[in-house]
């Protein structure tokens, strides 16, 4: 991006929170959404960051999503719970669901908590890290709008269904968060903006033909990360959508094109690591696993070897020190939203500009 | 392969079982290993099939693996158990661990069962299907010998660590089983035999350079299935190796080169689907998910769209009707082993030749 504007983490969260409060979200829901959005920016996943706020508010204004998430428990057992998010906020439903999963895993060793009738919940990593911060293993999956084809198909019946896995270490959690598409749709958007071609393998046209034309690709569909990415996306749709009684596959409305509740499903799997060994011992062993990895010699063309999520963690540390880098366009959009909803933090970045 | 020899499923199992019995395995362990090996052949995964029997027996003769798996429970809670396989048979330890996980999940909703100090356990799909056959979701992972580099590394600190996921349907389970390498090492072996080149992206030389020379590749290391495959392999090593107190990463001995106990770790995750919805309803929904997939139009160059594991299932049905196709070399090896161990089933395929 061009010269970014750096915004202190807390100011950015506060600004988003205030807007969401004015937009009639209950306090803890506004906090959950703001924290989740800013967290994505902190780790460099700008596509899931504060840029989404405007989209969310449009859906709220249009009555497509509810301002309040009236979570209800549909079925519950010792180590499982299924929530209906009542077309509320995925970020809030996800937080409550993960907290419930951690509580159950601490008590019995493991837990599976599902959510249906939900909306976009932000990054899966956000919730998986919550488990790691509680000395648990966290595995988080969600289904999504059908923007991707299955391997060998030309009709989209899959989302870019991501999975995140996180474990604790003596320092920060080690976290993998991956979509099952070859690349994020955002990269194709960017190529359109830059009038650049895209490599083969990213997308197909609406007729199912391979394309390197970014405009055609954007009208068409994403390709999965090979046959393996397709298989994973399918199993994630089954686990987080079919199994939770959410919509799944081609029936999920598209977030931007279809003004309809998404009725997404999420799945939160937690394992209490102390069930197998003392957590200190696990963290010592993780030190070894990290050491083996980052000290292994880099292949030609690479600077060094990274653990999953390490680059995101480095960005997080940098943002804490320097502020969150936002493009001027996003910054101004947030200012406009602030003005529109009448919040008093519209110059929220001023301290650093 | 050249004209294969077709062996009835039960005869092949019986032959392997008898050899393993003569090699001093207890009855139920011989059964578990034979069933698991033949099951791999049934689904076309010949690399994990009866071809392994000779390797296993060599390790047994050399005292590298124990004839009897004295499974002991190290830690246990309501929904978790960690087993020490005492350097016994991964196939047997895996079966017992999965049965325990299913039992616990049925009682409490979910379960995590780990195994350490184990050996090669066959295909992960074998165990994941056990869960599906009990109307549960099964997720199975294992670590393996370090034959693969992490993304950007030239030193192997990862196995081709596979993950399998299986769910029930009204017919057979839907099962994904994928290694995290770009291709199986067996494909490079085959290229060496055929004196063929391999595509770039399969492997690197022992010095970390990309190669299309199959001989160089075989001396070198496998490449992961992209950065995502590498990340998954790392998290699988952490979940099935670090977390279970098994060996992990570069410390796992190689199955063929190192005559040492592998001390592998496996992880079995089970969720009782009825915790979220009635199983009949889940299976109805799976019918829809399968229908959406297999009825979606094929992309140019593809015959049709398959569910994960569908091709393997078709092979399984064909083998049941026609017998298991074995190459003459493998068939003769099994005959030799039969003679060596003094079993009476050496003409086990005669009925079909």
HADDOCK unambig.tbl for C-alpha pairs under 7 A between the chains (distance, minus, plus):
assign (segid A and resid 75 and name CA) (segid B and resid 275 and name CA) 6.80 0.50 0.50
assign (segid A and resid 75 and name CA) (segid B and resid 276 and name CA) 6.14 0.50 0.50
assign (segid A and resid 77 and name CA) (segid B and resid 108 and name CA) 6.68 0.50 0.50
assign (segid A and resid 77 and name CA) (segid B and resid 109 and name CA) 6.50 0.50 0.50
assign (segid A and resid 77 and name CA) (segid B and resid 275 and name CA) 6.91 0.50 0.50
assign (segid A and resid 78 and name CA) (segid B and resid 108 and name CA) 5.57 0.50 0.50
assign (segid A and resid 78 and name CA) (segid B and resid 109 and name CA) 6.88 0.50 0.50
assign (segid A and resid 79 and name CA) (segid B and resid 108 and name CA) 5.89 0.50 0.50
assign (segid A and resid 79 and name CA) (segid B and resid 109 and name CA) 5.54 0.50 0.50
assign (segid A and resid 79 and name CA) (segid B and resid 110 and name CA) 6.18 0.50 0.50
assign (segid A and resid 80 and name CA) (segid B and resid 109 and name CA) 5.78 0.50 0.50
assign (segid A and resid 80 and name CA) (segid B and resid 275 and name CA) 6.63 0.50 0.50
assign (segid A and resid 82 and name CA) (segid B and resid 276 and name CA) 5.97 0.50 0.50
assign (segid A and resid 108 and name CA) (segid B and resid 77 and name CA) 6.67 0.50 0.50
assign (segid A and resid 108 and name CA) (segid B and resid 78 and name CA) 5.56 0.50 0.50
assign (segid A and resid 108 and name CA) (segid B and resid 79 and name CA) 5.89 0.50 0.50
assign (segid A and resid 109 and name CA) (segid B and resid 77 and name CA) 6.49 0.50 0.50
assign (segid A and resid 109 and name CA) (segid B and resid 78 and name CA) 6.88 0.50 0.50
assign (segid A and resid 109 and name CA) (segid B and resid 79 and name CA) 5.55 0.50 0.50
assign (segid A and resid 109 and name CA) (segid B and resid 80 and name CA) 5.80 0.50 0.50
assign (segid A and resid 110 and name CA) (segid B and resid 79 and name CA) 6.19 0.50 0.50
assign (segid A and resid 110 and name CA) (segid B and resid 110 and name CA) 6.42 0.50 0.50
assign (segid A and resid 110 and name CA) (segid B and resid 111 and name CA) 5.94 0.50 0.50
assign (segid A and resid 110 and name CA) (segid B and resid 112 and name CA) 6.53 0.50 0.50
assign (segid A and resid 111 and name CA) (segid B and resid 110 and name CA) 5.93 0.50 0.50
assign (segid A and resid 112 and name CA) (segid B and resid 110 and name CA) 6.52 0.50 0.50
assign (segid A and resid 152 and name CA) (segid B and resid 298 and name CA) 5.67 0.50 0.50
assign (segid A and resid 152 and name CA) (segid B and resid 299 and name CA) 5.30 0.50 0.50
assign (segid A and resid 152 and name CA) (segid B and resid 302 and name CA) 5.66 0.50 0.50
assign (segid A and resid 152 and name CA) (segid B and resid 304 and name CA) 6.91 0.50 0.50
assign (segid A and resid 152 and name CA) (segid B and resid 305 and name CA) 5.61 0.50 0.50
assign (segid A and resid 153 and name CA) (segid B and resid 296 and name CA) 6.36 0.50 0.50
assign (segid A and resid 153 and name CA) (segid B and resid 297 and name CA) 5.78 0.50 0.50
assign (segid A and resid 153 and name CA) (segid B and resid 298 and name CA) 4.33 0.50 0.50
assign (segid A and resid 153 and name CA) (segid B and resid 299 and name CA) 4.72 0.50 0.50
assign (segid A and resid 153 and name CA) (segid B and resid 305 and name CA) 5.77 0.50 0.50
assign (segid A and resid 154 and name CA) (segid B and resid 297 and name CA) 5.90 0.50 0.50
assign (segid A and resid 154 and name CA) (segid B and resid 298 and name CA) 5.71 0.50 0.50
assign (segid A and resid 154 and name CA) (segid B and resid 299 and name CA) 4.64 0.50 0.50
assign (segid A and resid 155 and name CA) (segid B and resid 296 and name CA) 5.98 0.50 0.50
assign (segid A and resid 155 and name CA) (segid B and resid 297 and name CA) 6.30 0.50 0.50
assign (segid A and resid 157 and name CA) (segid B and resid 292 and name CA) 6.98 0.50 0.50
assign (segid A and resid 157 and name CA) (segid B and resid 293 and name CA) 6.96 0.50 0.50
assign (segid A and resid 176 and name CA) (segid B and resid 231 and name CA) 6.42 0.50 0.50
assign (segid A and resid 178 and name CA) (segid B and resid 228 and name CA) 6.79 0.50 0.50
assign (segid A and resid 208 and name CA) (segid B and resid 299 and name CA) 5.67 0.50 0.50
assign (segid A and resid 228 and name CA) (segid B and resid 178 and name CA) 6.79 0.50 0.50
assign (segid A and resid 231 and name CA) (segid B and resid 176 and name CA) 6.43 0.50 0.50
assign (segid A and resid 231 and name CA) (segid B and resid 308 and name CA) 5.59 0.50 0.50
assign (segid A and resid 242 and name CA) (segid B and resid 282 and name CA) 6.97 0.50 0.50
assign (segid A and resid 242 and name CA) (segid B and resid 285 and name CA) 6.30 0.50 0.50
assign (segid A and resid 242 and name CA) (segid B and resid 286 and name CA) 6.93 0.50 0.50
assign (segid A and resid 243 and name CA) (segid B and resid 276 and name CA) 6.97 0.50 0.50
assign (segid A and resid 243 and name CA) (segid B and resid 282 and name CA) 6.40 0.50 0.50
assign (segid A and resid 244 and name CA) (segid B and resid 276 and name CA) 6.25 0.50 0.50
assign (segid A and resid 249 and name CA) (segid B and resid 289 and name CA) 6.91 0.50 0.50
assign (segid A and resid 275 and name CA) (segid B and resid 75 and name CA) 6.79 0.50 0.50
assign (segid A and resid 275 and name CA) (segid B and resid 77 and name CA) 6.91 0.50 0.50
assign (segid A and resid 275 and name CA) (segid B and resid 80 and name CA) 6.62 0.50 0.50
assign (segid A and resid 276 and name CA) (segid B and resid 75 and name CA) 6.13 0.50 0.50
assign (segid A and resid 276 and name CA) (segid B and resid 82 and name CA) 5.96 0.50 0.50
assign (segid A and resid 276 and name CA) (segid B and resid 243 and name CA) 6.97 0.50 0.50
assign (segid A and resid 276 and name CA) (segid B and resid 244 and name CA) 6.25 0.50 0.50
assign (segid A and resid 282 and name CA) (segid B and resid 242 and name CA) 6.96 0.50 0.50
assign (segid A and resid 282 and name CA) (segid B and resid 243 and name CA) 6.39 0.50 0.50
assign (segid A and resid 285 and name CA) (segid B and resid 242 and name CA) 6.28 0.50 0.50
assign (segid A and resid 286 and name CA) (segid B and resid 242 and name CA) 6.92 0.50 0.50
assign (segid A and resid 289 and name CA) (segid B and resid 249 and name CA) 6.91 0.50 0.50
assign (segid A and resid 292 and name CA) (segid B and resid 157 and name CA) 6.96 0.50 0.50
assign (segid A and resid 293 and name CA) (segid B and resid 157 and name CA) 6.97 0.50 0.50
assign (segid A and resid 296 and name CA) (segid B and resid 153 and name CA) 6.36 0.50 0.50
assign (segid A and resid 296 and name CA) (segid B and resid 155 and name CA) 5.97 0.50 0.50
assign (segid A and resid 297 and name CA) (segid B and resid 153 and name CA) 5.78 0.50 0.50
assign (segid A and resid 297 and name CA) (segid B and resid 154 and name CA) 5.89 0.50 0.50
assign (segid A and resid 297 and name CA) (segid B and resid 155 and name CA) 6.29 0.50 0.50
assign (segid A and resid 298 and name CA) (segid B and resid 152 and name CA) 5.67 0.50 0.50
assign (segid A and resid 298 and name CA) (segid B and resid 153 and name CA) 4.33 0.50 0.50
assign (segid A and resid 298 and name CA) (segid B and resid 154 and name CA) 5.70 0.50 0.50
assign (segid A and resid 299 and name CA) (segid B and resid 152 and name CA) 5.31 0.50 0.50
assign (segid A and resid 299 and name CA) (segid B and resid 153 and name CA) 4.72 0.50 0.50
assign (segid A and resid 299 and name CA) (segid B and resid 154 and name CA) 4.64 0.50 0.50
assign (segid A and resid 299 and name CA) (segid B and resid 208 and name CA) 5.64 0.50 0.50
assign (segid A and resid 302 and name CA) (segid B and resid 152 and name CA) 5.66 0.50 0.50
assign (segid A and resid 304 and name CA) (segid B and resid 152 and name CA) 6.90 0.50 0.50
assign (segid A and resid 305 and name CA) (segid B and resid 151 and name CA) 6.99 0.50 0.50
assign (segid A and resid 305 and name CA) (segid B and resid 152 and name CA) 5.60 0.50 0.50
assign (segid A and resid 305 and name CA) (segid B and resid 153 and name CA) 5.77 0.50 0.50
assign (segid A and resid 308 and name CA) (segid B and resid 231 and name CA) 5.58 0.50 0.50
